[in-house]
Amino acid sequence: MRRPPKQHLPFPRTLLLIVFAALLSLSIAFFGYKNPLESSNFHPNRHYHLQNCSNEAPRPAVTVSPAALTAITTATTTHLKELGSGPYHNWKLFAADFKEMMQHLKIYVYPDVFNRSNSLANIFLPLENPFQHPKLDNYLSEHMFKAALLRSPLLTLVPEQAHLFFLPFSINNLRNDHRFHSEASISKFVAQYTTTISHRFKFWNASAGADHFYVCCHSVGRLAASSHSALHNNAIQLTCSSSYFQRLFVSHKDVGLPQVWPRPPQKTLNPPHTRHRLVYFAGRLQNSHIRQELINLWGNDTDMDIFDGSPSFPYDEGFKRSRYCLHVKGYEVNTARISDAIHYGCIPVIISNNYDLPFANVLDWSKFSIIIHHRDIAFLKKRLLAITTQTYLDMYHNLCKVRRHFRWHITPKGYDSFYMSAYQLWLRRSILRLFY
């Protein structure tokens, strides 16, 4: 005799709803509730207990409580968690790879950099102390990289041991030499020098130049490699003018170099509660319709210090007293205003499309800067005022952590600009090389 089929009892939906409601009530009672649509904008007159940023290792002073994380929307929760994780995409992975670089990377510099008897010695010799050299300004990073490399443990005098080869000509010195000066003359010299290197040494031809690199900063360096096809197609360009739309810049091959001006050391920074101005920008409108639009829209806003040219107070004072400092495209996508903002503890607001930002594969720029498209300048103030206090404070502390990456030292140390740039080269080292 067949057994009757089993009867499935109806699911106790009512009981489940009662249990869920009880758990929800207990959670609200324990953690408290905050309307997720409410946002607390930054008020500079409130006092927030924060540690000033030090030169080396700022101590985190702001944490996000579990109650806040459970009270806001999923998107905002994710954003705060990302900010709380620090300014790096993956610090552990980066630190491990950086350690390997420090143990193994070797760079060979062609001997012209040591030859003082050469009639062109000034093109190749390093400056003894670029910080004390007058009027380097936009070209400081170019000279500091060379000076730091020659004092670093990455340098090797045995080319067969090298992973990379440095072409030591200085675009800045070529520009200031009456024998060259023009862009056409500079590119011709660079092409002839590269050809000479390929004839005198066997290393260029082993990789077709793929393991060679050169350094340039600012506008006249853009066309330096234009007269030598293998140089601009194969060699690595380490440059401040790192635009995706620049004809001779290839982002997966070339490296964005931080453009840093010599500034006095800032051992401590003005904390957030002392920054009473919303926005600061001072710069020429020349060659930039974006800056002209900025002045037209926001030049008279009482919450913003935006100047065409020099401000009525010391230039650095604007960075020290403001929460956000604008980096606005001029003739190039790059200026030193990003590094200035980081140096003085002001959150950079980057209005410069197609900028291949320095160290972007290591640093998550969204965690310590604001990036705004040119077409959204009209919404600048609304965008900044919508940033909550907690988000601003997280960005400020992340900014403190990345400051060390935007400093040059004559003798490189730590994770400074030299070693961070060398790490980018390490990632691009060529494995395609013929035997010598």
C-alpha positions as a Markdown table, in Angstrom:
| # | Residue | x | y | z |
|---|---|---|---|---|
| 1 | Met | 0.0 | 0.0 | 0.0 |
| 2 | Arg | 1.4 | 3.4 | -1.0 |
| 3 | Arg | 2.0 | 6.0 | 1.6 |
| 4 | Pro | 0.3 | 9.3 | 1.1 |
| 5 | Pro | 2.7 | 12.2 | 0.0 |
| 6 | Lys | 4.1 | 14.3 | 2.8 |
| 7 | Gln | 2.3 | 17.5 | 3.5 |
| 8 | His | 4.5 | 20.6 | 3.6 |
| 9 | Leu | 3.5 | 22.9 | 6.4 |
| 10 | Pro | 2.9 | 26.5 | 5.5 |
| 11 | Phe | 6.0 | 28.7 | 6.1 |
| 12 | Pro | 5.6 | 30.7 | 9.3 |
| 13 | Arg | 5.8 | 34.2 | 7.6 |
| 14 | Thr | 4.1 | 36.0 | 10.4 |
| 15 | Leu | 6.5 | 34.6 | 13.0 |
| 16 | Leu | 9.5 | 35.6 | 10.8 |
| 17 | Leu | 8.2 | 39.2 | 10.4 |
| 18 | Ile | 7.7 | 39.5 | 14.2 |
| 19 | Val | 11.3 | 38.3 | 14.9 |
| 20 | Phe | 12.8 | 40.6 | 12.2 |
| 21 | Ala | 10.9 | 43.6 | 13.6 |
| 22 | Ala | 12.1 | 42.8 | 17.1 |
| 23 | Leu | 15.7 | 42.6 | 16.0 |
| 24 | Leu | 15.4 | 45.8 | 14.1 |
| 25 | Ser | 14.0 | 47.6 | 17.1 |
| 26 | Leu | 16.9 | 46.3 | 19.3 |
| 27 | Ser | 19.5 | 47.5 | 16.7 |
| 28 | Ile | 18.1 | 51.0 | 16.6 |
| 29 | Ala | 17.9 | 51.2 | 20.3 |
| 30 | Phe | 21.5 | 50.1 | 20.7 |
| 31 | Phe | 23.2 | 52.0 | 17.9 |
| 32 | Gly | 20.9 | 54.9 | 17.4 |
| 33 | Tyr | 19.5 | 56.2 | 14.1 |
| 34 | Lys | 20.5 | 59.0 | 11.8 |
| 35 | Asn | 18.6 | 60.0 | 8.6 |
| 36 | Pro | 20.9 | 58.9 | 5.8 |
| 37 | Leu | 19.8 | 61.9 | 3.7 |
| 38 | Glu | 21.2 | 64.3 | 6.3 |
| 39 | Ser | 24.8 | 65.5 | 5.7 |
| 40 | Ser | 26.9 | 67.5 | 8.1 |
| 41 | Asn | 28.9 | 70.0 | 6.1 |
| 42 | Phe | 32.2 | 71.3 | 7.3 |
| 43 | His | 32.0 | 74.3 | 9.7 |
| 44 | Pro | 35.4 | 75.9 | 10.2 |
| 45 | Asn | 34.5 | 77.4 | 13.5 |
| 46 | Arg | 33.9 | 74.1 | 15.2 |
| 47 | His | 36.9 | 72.7 | 17.0 |
| 48 | Tyr | 38.0 | 69.2 | 15.9 |
| 49 | His | 40.6 | 67.5 | 18.0 |
| 50 | Leu | 43.1 | 66.6 | 15.4 |
| 51 | Gln | 46.9 | 66.1 | 15.4 |
| 52 | Asn | 48.9 | 68.3 | 13.1 |
| 53 | Cys | 50.6 | 66.5 | 10.2 |
| 54 | Ser | 54.2 | 65.7 | 10.9 |
| 55 | Asn | 56.9 | 65.3 | 8.2 |
| 56 | Glu | 57.1 | 61.6 | 8.5 |
| 57 | Ala | 54.3 | 59.6 | 10.1 |
| 58 | Pro | 51.1 | 61.5 | 11.0 |
| 59 | Arg | 49.0 | 59.8 | 13.6 |
| 60 | Pro | 45.4 | 59.1 | 12.6 |
| 61 | Ala | 43.0 | 60.9 | 15.0 |
| 62 | Val | 39.6 | 60.4 | 13.3 |
| 63 | Thr | 37.8 | 57.0 | 13.1 |
| 64 | Val | 34.4 | 56.1 | 11.7 |
| 65 | Ser | 32.2 | 54.5 | 14.4 |
| 66 | Pro | 30.2 | 51.4 | 13.7 |
| 67 | Ala | 27.0 | 53.4 | 14.5 |
| 68 | Ala | 27.7 | 55.8 | 11.7 |
| 69 | Leu | 28.5 | 53.0 | 9.3 |
| 70 | Thr | 25.1 | 51.2 | 10.0 |
| 71 | Ala | 23.1 | 54.5 | 9.7 |
| 72 | Ile | 24.1 | 55.6 | 6.2 |
| 73 | Thr | 23.4 | 54.3 | 2.7 |
| 74 | Thr | 25.4 | 51.5 | 1.2 |
| 75 | Ala | 27.2 | 53.8 | -1.3 |
| 76 | Thr | 28.2 | 56.2 | 1.4 |
| 77 | Thr | 29.3 | 53.4 | 3.7 |
| 78 | Thr | 31.5 | 52.0 | 0.9 |
| 79 | His | 33.0 | 55.4 | 0.3 |
| 80 | Leu | 33.9 | 56.0 | 4.0 |
| 81 | Lys | 35.4 | 52.5 | 4.3 |
| 82 | Glu | 37.6 | 53.3 | 1.3 |
| 83 | Leu | 38.7 | 56.6 | 2.8 |
| 84 | Gly | 39.4 | 54.9 | 6.1 |
| 85 | Ser | 41.6 | 52.3 | 4.4 |
| 86 | Gly | 44.2 | 55.0 | 3.6 |
| 87 | Pro | 45.3 | 56.7 | 0.4 |
| 88 | Tyr | 46.7 | 53.6 | -1.3 |
| 89 | His | 45.1 | 51.1 | -3.7 |
| 90 | Asn | 46.9 | 48.2 | -1.9 |
| 91 | Trp | 49.6 | 49.2 | 0.6 |
| 92 | Lys | 50.8 | 45.7 | 1.5 |
| 93 | Leu | 51.3 | 44.8 | -2.2 |
| 94 | Phe | 53.0 | 48.0 | -2.9 |
| 95 | Ala | 55.3 | 47.8 | 0.1 |
| 96 | Ala | 56.4 | 44.3 | -0.7 |
| 97 | Asp | 57.1 | 45.1 | -4.3 |
| 98 | Phe | 58.9 | 48.3 | -3.3 |
| 99 | Lys | 61.1 | 46.3 | -0.9 |
| 100 | Glu | 62.0 | 44.0 | -3.8 |
| 101 | Met | 62.9 | 47.0 | -5.9 |
| 102 | Met | 65.2 | 48.4 | -3.3 |
| 103 | Gln | 67.0 | 45.0 | -3.1 |
| 104 | His | 67.4 | 44.4 | -6.8 |
| 105 | Leu | 66.9 | 47.4 | -9.1 |
| 106 | Lys | 70.1 | 48.8 | -10.7 |
| 107 | Ile | 70.4 | 51.8 | -13.0 |
| 108 | Tyr | 73.3 | 52.6 | -15.2 |
| 109 | Val | 74.0 | 56.2 | -16.2 |
| 110 | Tyr | 76.0 | 56.9 | -19.3 |
| 111 | Pro | 79.5 | 58.3 | -18.5 |
| 112 | Asp | 78.8 | 61.8 | -19.9 |
| 113 | Val | 77.3 | 62.6 | -16.6 |
| 114 | Phe | 80.8 | 62.5 | -15.0 |
| 115 | Asn | 82.9 | 64.0 | -17.8 |
| 116 | Arg | 83.8 | 67.6 | -16.9 |
| 117 | Ser | 86.2 | 68.1 | -19.8 |
| 118 | Asn | 83.5 | 67.7 | -22.4 |
| 119 | Ser | 82.5 | 70.9 | -24.2 |
| 120 | Leu | 78.9 | 70.0 | -23.6 |
| 121 | Ala | 79.5 | 69.1 | -19.9 |
| 122 | Asn | 76.9 | 71.6 | -18.7 |
| 123 | Ile | 74.2 | 69.6 | -20.6 |
| 124 | Phe | 75.0 | 66.4 | -18.7 |
| 125 | Leu | 76.6 | 67.3 | -15.3 |
| 126 | Pro | 74.2 | 67.3 | -12.3 |
| 127 | Leu | 73.7 | 70.4 | -10.3 |
| 128 | Glu | 75.3 | 70.1 | -6.9 |
| 129 | Asn | 72.3 | 71.4 | -5.0 |
| 130 | Pro | 69.3 | 72.2 | -7.2 |
| 131 | Phe | 67.4 | 73.6 | -4.1 |
| 132 | Gln | 69.9 | 76.5 | -4.0 |
| 133 | His | 70.0 | 77.1 | -7.7 |
| 134 | Pro | 68.1 | 80.3 | -8.8 |
| 135 | Lys | 65.0 | 80.1 | -10.9 |
| 136 | Leu | 64.7 | 76.4 | -11.5 |
| 137 | Asp | 61.0 | 76.5 | -10.5 |
| 138 | Asn | 59.2 | 74.2 | -13.0 |
| 139 | Tyr | 62.4 | 72.3 | -13.8 |
| 140 | Leu | 63.4 | 71.4 | -10.2 |
| 141 | Ser | 62.1 | 67.8 | -10.5 |
| 142 | Glu | 64.2 | 67.2 | -13.6 |
| 143 | His | 67.4 | 68.2 | -11.8 |
| 144 | Met | 66.5 | 66.6 | -8.5 |
| 145 | Phe | 65.9 | 63.2 | -10.0 |
| 146 | Lys | 69.4 | 63.2 | -11.5 |
| 147 | Ala | 71.1 | 64.5 | -8.3 |
| 148 | Ala | 69.2 | 61.9 | -6.2 |
| 149 | Leu | 70.0 | 59.0 | -8.6 |
| 150 | Leu | 73.7 | 59.7 | -8.4 |
| 151 | Arg | 73.6 | 59.5 | -4.6 |
| 152 | Ser | 71.3 | 56.5 | -4.4 |
| 153 | Pro | 72.1 | 52.7 | -3.9 |
| 154 | Leu | 70.2 | 52.0 | -7.2 |
| 155 | Leu | 73.2 | 53.4 | -9.2 |
| 156 | Thr | 75.6 | 50.8 | -10.7 |
| 157 | Leu | 78.8 | 51.4 | -12.6 |
| 158 | Val | 78.6 | 48.0 | -14.2 |
| 159 | Pro | 76.2 | 48.2 | -17.1 |
| 160 | Glu | 75.9 | 44.5 | -17.5 |
| 161 | Gln | 74.2 | 44.5 | -14.1 |
| 162 | Ala | 71.7 | 47.2 | -15.0 |
| 163 | His | 68.0 | 46.8 | -15.5 |
| 164 | Leu | 67.6 | 50.3 | -16.8 |
| 165 | Phe | 69.9 | 52.9 | -18.6 |
| 166 | Phe | 69.6 | 56.6 | -18.0 |
| 167 | Leu | 70.3 | 59.1 | -20.8 |
| 168 | Pro | 71.5 | 62.0 | -18.6 |
| 169 | Phe | 71.0 | 65.1 | -20.9 |
| 170 | Ser | 69.1 | 67.9 | -19.3 |
| 171 | Ile | 66.3 | 69.5 | -21.3 |
| 172 | Asn | 66.4 | 72.5 | -19.0 |
| 173 | Asn | 70.1 | 73.1 | -19.6 |
| 174 | Leu | 69.6 | 72.7 | -23.3 |
| 175 | Arg | 66.9 | 75.3 | -23.2 |
| 176 | Asn | 69.2 | 77.7 | -21.5 |
| 177 | Asp | 72.2 | 77.0 | -23.7 |
| 178 | His | 72.5 | 79.6 | -26.6 |
| 179 | Arg | 73.8 | 76.8 | -28.9 |
| 180 | Phe | 70.4 | 75.0 | -28.7 |
| 181 | His | 67.6 | 76.8 | -27.0 |
| 182 | Ser | 64.8 | 76.2 | -29.5 |
| 183 | Glu | 62.6 | 73.1 | -29.5 |
| 184 | Ala | 63.9 | 72.1 | -32.9 |
| 185 | Ser | 67.5 | 72.3 | -31.9 |
| 186 | Ile | 66.9 | 70.4 | -28.7 |
| 187 | Ser | 65.1 | 67.5 | -30.4 |
| 188 | Lys | 68.0 | 67.4 | -33.0 |
| 189 | Phe | 70.6 | 67.2 | -30.2 |
| 190 | Val | 68.7 | 64.5 | -28.4 |
| 191 | Ala | 68.4 | 62.4 | -31.5 |
| 192 | Gln | 72.1 | 62.8 | -32.3 |
| 193 | Tyr | 73.1 | 61.9 | -28.8 |
| 194 | Thr | 70.9 | 58.8 | -28.8 |
| 195 | Thr | 72.3 | 57.7 | -32.1 |
| 196 | Thr | 75.8 | 58.2 | -30.7 |
| 197 | Ile | 75.0 | 56.1 | -27.6 |
| 198 | Ser | 73.7 | 53.3 | -29.8 |
| 199 | His | 77.0 | 53.2 | -31.7 |
| 200 | Arg | 79.4 | 53.6 | -28.8 |
| 201 | Phe | 77.7 | 51.1 | -26.5 |
| 202 | Lys | 76.0 | 47.7 | -27.1 |
| 203 | Phe | 73.1 | 48.2 | -24.6 |
| 204 | Trp | 70.7 | 50.4 | -26.6 |
| 205 | Asn | 70.6 | 47.9 | -29.5 |
| 206 | Ala | 70.0 | 44.9 | -27.2 |
| 207 | Ser | 66.5 | 46.2 | -26.4 |
| 208 | Ala | 65.9 | 48.8 | -29.1 |
| 209 | Gly | 65.9 | 51.3 | -26.3 |
| 210 | Ala | 63.1 | 49.8 | -24.3 |
| 211 | Asp | 65.2 | 49.7 | -21.1 |
| 212 | His | 66.4 | 53.3 | -21.5 |
| 213 | Phe | 64.8 | 56.4 | -20.1 |
| 214 | Tyr | 65.3 | 60.2 | -19.9 |
| 215 | Val | 63.8 | 62.9 | -17.7 |
| 216 | Cys | 62.2 | 66.2 | -18.7 |
| 217 | Cys | 59.8 | 68.6 | -17.0 |
| 218 | His | 57.5 | 71.3 | -18.4 |
| 219 | Ser | 56.6 | 72.4 | -21.9 |
| 220 | Val | 59.8 | 72.4 | -24.0 |
| 221 | Gly | 60.5 | 68.8 | -23.1 |
| 222 | Arg | 57.4 | 67.6 | -24.9 |
| 223 | Leu | 59.1 | 67.3 | -28.3 |
| 224 | Ala | 62.5 | 66.3 | -27.1 |
| 225 | Ala | 62.3 | 62.8 | -28.5 |
| 226 | Ser | 60.4 | 63.8 | -31.7 |
| 227 | Ser | 63.4 | 63.4 | -34.1 |
| 228 | His | 64.3 | 59.9 | -33.0 |
| 229 | Ser | 61.6 | 57.4 | -33.6 |
| 230 | Ala | 63.0 | 54.6 | -31.4 |
| 231 | Leu | 63.5 | 57.0 | -28.6 |
| 232 | His | 59.9 | 58.2 | -28.4 |
| 233 | Asn | 58.4 | 54.8 | -29.4 |
| 234 | Asn | 60.5 | 52.5 | -27.1 |
| 235 | Ala | 62.3 | 54.5 | -24.4 |
| 236 | Ile | 60.6 | 55.6 | -21.2 |
| 237 | Gln | 59.8 | 59.3 | -20.9 |
| 238 | Leu | 59.8 | 60.4 | -17.2 |
| 239 | Thr | 58.0 | 63.7 | -17.5 |
| 240 | Cys | 55.9 | 66.3 | -15.7 |
| 241 | Ser | 53.9 | 67.0 | -18.8 |
| 242 | Ser | 51.9 | 63.7 | -18.6 |
| 243 | Ser | 48.8 | 64.2 | -20.6 |
| 244 | Tyr | 46.8 | 61.4 | -22.3 |
| 245 | Phe | 46.3 | 63.7 | -25.3 |
| 246 | Gln | 49.9 | 64.7 | -25.7 |
| 247 | Arg | 51.2 | 63.2 | -28.9 |
| 248 | Leu | 54.5 | 61.8 | -27.6 |
| 249 | Phe | 53.3 | 60.7 | -24.2 |
| 250 | Val | 52.2 | 57.0 | -23.9 |
| 251 | Ser | 50.7 | 56.3 | -20.5 |
| 252 | His | 51.4 | 52.6 | -20.2 |
| 253 | Lys | 55.1 | 53.2 | -21.2 |
| 254 | Asp | 55.9 | 56.6 | -19.9 |
| 255 | Val | 55.9 | 57.9 | -16.3 |
| 256 | Gly | 54.3 | 60.9 | -14.8 |
| 257 | Leu | 56.8 | 62.9 | -12.7 |
| 258 | Pro | 55.6 | 65.1 | -9.8 |
| 259 | Gln | 56.2 | 68.7 | -10.5 |
| 260 | Val | 57.5 | 70.2 | -7.3 |
| 261 | Trp | 58.8 | 73.7 | -6.6 |
| 262 | Pro | 61.3 | 74.4 | -3.9 |
| 263 | Arg | 59.3 | 75.4 | -0.8 |
| 264 | Pro | 60.3 | 75.9 | 2.8 |
| 265 | Pro | 59.8 | 72.9 | 5.1 |
| 266 | Gln | 56.4 | 72.6 | 6.9 |
| 267 | Lys | 57.0 | 70.5 | 10.0 |
| 268 | Thr | 53.4 | 71.1 | 11.1 |
| 269 | Leu | 50.3 | 72.1 | 9.1 |
| 270 | Asn | 47.4 | 74.2 | 10.0 |
| 271 | Pro | 44.6 | 71.8 | 11.2 |
| 272 | Pro | 41.2 | 71.8 | 9.6 |
| 273 | His | 39.4 | 74.0 | 12.2 |
| 274 | Thr | 41.8 | 76.9 | 11.4 |
| 275 | Arg | 41.1 | 76.8 | 7.7 |
| 276 | His | 38.4 | 79.4 | 7.3 |
| 277 | Arg | 38.4 | 79.9 | 3.5 |
| 278 | Leu | 36.7 | 77.4 | 1.2 |
| 279 | Val | 38.8 | 77.7 | -1.9 |
| 280 | Tyr | 42.1 | 79.2 | -3.0 |
| 281 | Phe | 43.6 | 79.8 | -6.5 |
| 282 | Ala | 46.1 | 82.3 | -7.8 |
| 283 | Gly | 47.5 | 82.1 | -11.3 |
| 284 | Arg | 47.8 | 83.7 | -14.7 |
| 285 | Leu | 44.9 | 83.4 | -17.2 |
| 286 | Gln | 47.4 | 83.2 | -20.1 |
| 287 | Asn | 46.8 | 80.3 | -22.5 |
| 288 | Ser | 43.9 | 78.9 | -20.5 |
| 289 | His | 40.2 | 79.4 | -21.3 |
| 290 | Ile | 39.5 | 77.1 | -18.3 |
| 291 | Arg | 41.0 | 79.6 | -15.9 |
| 292 | Gln | 39.2 | 82.4 | -17.6 |
| 293 | Glu | 35.9 | 80.6 | -17.1 |
| 294 | Leu | 36.8 | 80.0 | -13.4 |
| 295 | Ile | 37.4 | 83.7 | -12.9 |
| 296 | Asn | 34.2 | 84.7 | -14.6 |
| 297 | Leu | 32.1 | 82.3 | -12.6 |
| 298 | Trp | 33.7 | 82.5 | -9.1 |
| 299 | Gly | 36.1 | 85.4 | -9.1 |
| 300 | Asn | 33.7 | 87.5 | -6.9 |
| 301 | Asp | 32.5 | 84.8 | -4.6 |
| 302 | Thr | 33.0 | 85.8 | -1.0 |
| 303 | Asp | 33.8 | 82.2 | 0.1 |
| 304 | Met | 36.6 | 81.8 | -2.4 |
| 305 | Asp | 40.0 | 83.4 | -2.8 |
| 306 | Ile | 40.4 | 83.3 | -6.6 |
| 307 | Phe | 42.9 | 85.6 | -8.2 |
| 308 | Asp | 44.1 | 86.4 | -11.7 |
| 309 | Gly | 47.8 | 86.7 | -11.0 |
| 310 | Ser | 49.3 | 87.3 | -7.6 |
| 311 | Pro | 47.0 | 87.6 | -4.5 |
| 312 | Ser | 47.0 | 90.6 | -2.2 |
| 313 | Phe | 48.6 | 88.4 | 0.5 |
| 314 | Pro | 51.6 | 86.0 | 0.5 |
| 315 | Tyr | 51.1 | 83.2 | -2.0 |
| 316 | Asp | 51.6 | 80.4 | 0.5 |
| 317 | Glu | 49.2 | 82.0 | 3.0 |
| 318 | Gly | 46.3 | 81.0 | 0.7 |
| 319 | Phe | 47.2 | 77.4 | 0.9 |
| 320 | Lys | 47.6 | 77.5 | 4.7 |
| 321 | Arg | 44.2 | 79.1 | 5.4 |
| 322 | Ser | 42.0 | 77.2 | 2.8 |
| 323 | Arg | 40.3 | 73.9 | 2.8 |
| 324 | Tyr | 40.5 | 73.3 | -0.9 |
| 325 | Cys | 43.1 | 74.5 | -3.4 |
| 326 | Leu | 42.5 | 74.5 | -7.1 |
| 327 | His | 44.8 | 73.0 | -9.7 |
| 328 | Val | 43.5 | 74.4 | -13.0 |
| 329 | Lys | 45.0 | 73.6 | -16.4 |
| 330 | Gly | 47.2 | 76.3 | -17.9 |
| 331 | Tyr | 49.3 | 75.9 | -21.0 |
| 332 | Glu | 49.9 | 72.3 | -19.8 |
| 333 | Val | 47.8 | 69.8 | -17.7 |
| 334 | Asn | 50.5 | 70.0 | -15.1 |
| 335 | Thr | 51.5 | 72.8 | -12.7 |
| 336 | Ala | 53.1 | 72.8 | -9.3 |
| 337 | Arg | 49.9 | 73.7 | -7.5 |
| 338 | Ile | 49.1 | 70.0 | -6.7 |
| 339 | Ser | 52.4 | 69.5 | -4.9 |
| 340 | Asp | 52.0 | 73.0 | -3.3 |
| 341 | Ala | 48.5 | 72.1 | -2.0 |
| 342 | Ile | 49.8 | 68.8 | -0.6 |
| 343 | His | 52.8 | 70.5 | 0.9 |
| 344 | Tyr | 50.7 | 73.0 | 2.8 |
| 345 | Gly | 47.9 | 70.5 | 3.7 |
| 346 | Cys | 45.2 | 71.9 | 1.4 |
| 347 | Ile | 43.0 | 69.3 | -0.4 |
| 348 | Pro | 43.7 | 69.6 | -4.1 |
| 349 | Val | 40.8 | 70.2 | -6.5 |
| 350 | Ile | 42.0 | 69.1 | -9.9 |
| 351 | Ile | 40.4 | 70.8 | -12.9 |
| 352 | Ser | 42.7 | 69.5 | -15.6 |
| 353 | Asn | 41.3 | 66.9 | -18.0 |
| 354 | Asn | 43.4 | 64.0 | -19.2 |
| 355 | Tyr | 46.1 | 64.4 | -16.6 |
| 356 | Asp | 48.0 | 61.2 | -15.9 |
| 357 | Leu | 48.5 | 61.9 | -12.2 |
| 358 | Pro | 51.8 | 60.9 | -10.6 |
| 359 | Phe | 51.9 | 57.5 | -8.9 |
| 360 | Ala | 48.3 | 56.8 | -9.8 |
| 361 | Asn | 48.9 | 53.1 | -9.8 |
| 362 | Val | 49.9 | 53.3 | -6.1 |
| 363 | Leu | 47.9 | 56.2 | -4.8 |
| 364 | Asp | 44.1 | 56.4 | -4.9 |
| 365 | Trp | 43.8 | 60.1 | -5.7 |
| 366 | Ser | 40.0 | 60.0 | -4.9 |
| 367 | Lys | 40.9 | 59.6 | -1.2 |
| 368 | Phe | 42.8 | 62.8 | -0.8 |
| 369 | Ser | 41.8 | 65.0 | -3.7 |
| 370 | Ile | 38.7 | 66.1 | -5.7 |
| 371 | Ile | 38.7 | 65.7 | -9.5 |
| 372 | Ile | 36.3 | 67.9 | -11.5 |
| 373 | His | 35.7 | 67.9 | -15.2 |
| 374 | His | 36.2 | 71.2 | -17.1 |
| 375 | Arg | 32.5 | 71.3 | -18.0 |
| 376 | Asp | 31.5 | 71.1 | -14.3 |
| 377 | Ile | 33.2 | 74.3 | -13.1 |
| 378 | Ala | 29.7 | 75.9 | -12.7 |
| 379 | Phe | 29.0 | 73.3 | -10.0 |
| 380 | Leu | 32.3 | 73.7 | -8.2 |
| 381 | Lys | 30.9 | 75.3 | -5.0 |
| 382 | Lys | 27.9 | 73.0 | -4.8 |
| 383 | Arg | 30.2 | 70.0 | -5.1 |
| 384 | Leu | 32.6 | 71.2 | -2.4 |
| 385 | Leu | 29.8 | 72.2 | 0.1 |
| 386 | Ala | 28.3 | 68.7 | -0.3 |
| 387 | Ile | 31.4 | 67.1 | 1.1 |
| 388 | Thr | 30.6 | 66.0 | 4.7 |
| 389 | Thr | 32.8 | 66.9 | 7.6 |
| 390 | Gln | 33.9 | 63.3 | 8.2 |
| 391 | Thr | 34.8 | 62.8 | 4.5 |
| 392 | Tyr | 36.8 | 66.0 | 4.6 |
| 393 | Leu | 38.7 | 65.0 | 7.7 |
| 394 | Asp | 39.5 | 61.6 | 6.2 |
| 395 | Met | 40.8 | 63.2 | 3.1 |
| 396 | Tyr | 42.9 | 65.6 | 5.2 |
| 397 | His | 44.5 | 62.7 | 7.1 |
| 398 | Asn | 45.1 | 60.8 | 3.9 |
| 399 | Leu | 46.8 | 63.9 | 2.5 |
| 400 | Cys | 49.1 | 64.0 | 5.5 |
| 401 | Lys | 50.1 | 60.4 | 4.7 |
| 402 | Val | 51.0 | 61.1 | 1.0 |
| 403 | Arg | 53.1 | 64.3 | 1.6 |
| 404 | Arg | 56.3 | 62.3 | 1.9 |
| 405 | His | 55.9 | 61.1 | -1.7 |
| 406 | Phe | 56.0 | 64.7 | -3.0 |
| 407 | Arg | 59.3 | 65.7 | -1.5 |
| 408 | Trp | 62.8 | 65.6 | -3.1 |
| 409 | His | 66.0 | 65.0 | -1.2 |
| 410 | Ile | 69.6 | 65.4 | -2.5 |
| 411 | Thr | 70.3 | 62.0 | -0.9 |
| 412 | Pro | 67.0 | 60.1 | -1.4 |
| 413 | Lys | 65.2 | 58.5 | 1.5 |
| 414 | Gly | 62.1 | 56.6 | 2.4 |
| 415 | Tyr | 59.3 | 56.8 | 0.0 |
| 416 | Asp | 60.2 | 60.2 | -1.4 |
| 417 | Ser | 59.7 | 61.5 | -5.0 |
| 418 | Phe | 62.8 | 59.9 | -6.2 |
| 419 | Tyr | 62.1 | 56.4 | -4.9 |
| 420 | Met | 58.4 | 56.6 | -5.9 |
| 421 | Ser | 59.5 | 57.6 | -9.5 |
| 422 | Ala | 62.1 | 54.8 | -9.5 |
| 423 | Tyr | 59.3 | 52.4 | -8.5 |
| 424 | Gln | 57.4 | 53.4 | -11.6 |
| 425 | Leu | 60.5 | 52.6 | -13.7 |
| 426 | Trp | 60.9 | 49.3 | -11.9 |
| 427 | Leu | 57.4 | 48.3 | -13.0 |
| 428 | Arg | 58.3 | 49.2 | -16.6 |
| 429 | Arg | 61.6 | 47.4 | -16.7 |
| 430 | Ser | 62.0 | 45.5 | -19.9 |
| 431 | Ile | 62.2 | 41.7 | -20.1 |
| 432 | Leu | 62.8 | 41.8 | -23.9 |
| 433 | Arg | 66.5 | 42.1 | -24.3 |
| 434 | Leu | 69.1 | 40.4 | -26.5 |
| 435 | Phe | 72.3 | 39.0 | -25.1 |
| 436 | Tyr | 75.1 | 41.6 | -25.0 |
